[in-house]
């Protein structure tokens, strides 16, 4: 597998993380570089780590993992998206006017939900005898950069529309979850 293929795979894997990063940026009233970098690090690290797990699990467990991964992704994204929508409607969040608080537990769940498909890519890397260190470094770096850009883009949009943007961000997470579920079930 060449660099071009690895870059294309990396961008493909990073799209869910990018979308979720946009949602995280939507909730920032003031652009928080530290929060954006931490968010991007979570997504980049998980997108890089999951193929390593898949690589070492090998194809022996591929059918088992792929049989339920779409349900897990859907459930996690639907719960977090629903929570975002409820908070946007309810209002009165506990964040101060200009402060964005990172919720590490939520970032962990989002990073897992958006990187489960990378397990299967690791299995492909094992089957193709692709150098895993180079591959996961590229995947992690591309995901980090796209996630950081996503936080910035989300903030630029969200700072103009605040509550509507947060509501839309929650809906986007639910839609991503539904998309992953439908793809996993073979509907689309």
N, C-alpha and C positions, 0 to 999 in steps of 0.2 A: 504494500500500500504506500503510495507516494504522498508527498507533502500536500499536493492539491486536494487529494481525496481526504486527507486528515483535516485540512482546513474546512472543507465543505461539511464533513461530519461534525466538526467542532461548532460551526455556525448553526447547523441543524439542532444539535443538542442544546445549544445556548439559547435558543429562541424562547423556550418556556421561562428560563431564568430571566431573560431580558424583559419579558412581559410582566413577570412578577416584580422585577426591579422598578419598572415604570409605576406599578401600583404602590410600591414603598415610597417612591419619590412624590407621588400624589399627596401623601399624608404629611409631607414636610412643608411647614409654613415658611421656614427659612432654610435655605440650602445648607445642609450639614455635611461637610466634606468627610469628616471622620465617620459619620453614620453611613454615608454612601460607600466609603472604602470598606468598612466592615461588612456591609450587605454584599458587596461585590466579592469580597474574600470568601464569605460563606458559600455563595453560589459557585464560584470558581473552584474552591477546594472540594466541594461535594461532587461537582461534575468531573473533577479529576480523580477523586477517590473511588467512585462507583465503578468505573471501568476496571480498576485494579482488582476490586472484589470479583467482578465478572470474569476477569482474566484467570484468576486463580480457582474460581469455582468450576470453570470450564463448562463444556456443553452438557455435562452430566445432570446439572440442575436447571438447565435453560428452560425446559418445558414447565417445570414447577414454578419458577420465578415469574415467567411471562403469563402464567395462567391467572394470576391475581394482582399483578403490579398495577394494572390500570384501575382496579377497584380501590387500591390504597391511595393512589394519586388523586383520584376523583374525590374520595372521602376527605382527605386532608385539605385539598384546595377548596372544596365546597364549604367546609366548616370555617376556614379562615376567611374566605370571601363573604360568607354570611355574617360573620362577626363584624367585618369591616362595614358592611351595609347597615347593620343594626346600629353600630356606633355613629355612622353618618346621619342616620335618620333621628336617632335619639339625641345626638348632640351632647354638649356639656362634657367633653372628654377631660381627662385629668392632666392633659399636657398644657403647659403654659403657652402664651401667645406665640413665642418664637422658639420654643424648645421642642426638639424631636427626640423621643426616647426610644432607643433600640430595645426590642423585646427579643432577647437571645433565644428563648424557647420557641417563639414564633418563627424566627429566622431559621432555626434548626429544622422545624417541621416543613417549612417552605422549601428549604434546600433539599431535603430528602424527597419531597413530593415531586420536585422538578428534575431530579436526577436519577430516578429509578430506571428510566429507559436506558441510561448509560451502562447499567449492568449488562444488558444484552450486547452492547457495543464491545464491552470487554471480552465477552465470549467470542465475538467475531474476531477480535484481535488475536486471541489465543489460537483460533482455527486457522487464521491467515498467517500466523507467526509474525505478527507486526510487533516491532519493538515497543514495549509497553511504556517505558520511561519517556521516550520522545512523544508518543501519542498522548499520554495524559498531561504532559507539560503543555502541549499545544491546546488541548481541550480546556485545561484550567485557565490558561492565559487568555484565550479567546472569550471564554465565559466571563472572566473577571472584567475585561474591557467592555464587553457588551452590557454587562450588568451595571457597571459604573455609568455608562452612557444612558442606560435606562433610568437610573435614579435621577440623573440630571434632567432628562426629557420629561419624566413624570413630574418633577418639581416645577419645571417651567410651565407646564400645562395646569398643574394643580394649584399653583399660587394664584392663578387668575380665577379659578372656578371653585375652589375650596371644597365645600360639602358635596356638590354635584360630582366633582372629580373623585372624591373618596367613595361615593356611592358607585360610580362607574368602575373604579378600581376593584371593588368587591365583586361586582357583576362580571368583570373580566376574569377574575380568578375562578369563579364558578364556571364560566364558559370554557376556560382552559381545562378545568377538571372534566367537564362533560365531553369535550373534544377528545381528551386522552381516553376516557371510558369508551366512547364510541369507536375510536381506533382500535382499542384493545379487544372489543367485542366483534370487530370486523365489519361494523356497519358503514364506516367511512374509511 
